[in-house]
Amino acid sequence: MLQVAQLYALQKGFFDRASPETIQEAIAEAVMHIRQDHPDALERIRRTQCLGPMAEAVLKAALVDVCGSQTQPIVSSL
């Protein structure tokens, strides 16, 4: 579930502004926030075993909430 969320976020550009030196920290911080604040996103992926339209919508909303937008990094020092 977490790997799906991480790959989706990377593929959709949520960490495009993160530097190679800080990408791991940005991903870890995003995962922590999704686990704490949006467990429904991960649960939907776990339950369906795929990233269907509903699961994608929930995950995208969680990432936008956590990251702000697809072009803003989550780590404030970036």
Buried (B, 14 or more C-beta within 10 A) or exposed (E): BEEBBBEBBBEBEBBEBBEEEBBEBBBEBBBEBBBEEBEBBBEBBEEEEEBEEEBBEBBBEBBEEBBEEBEBBBBEEB
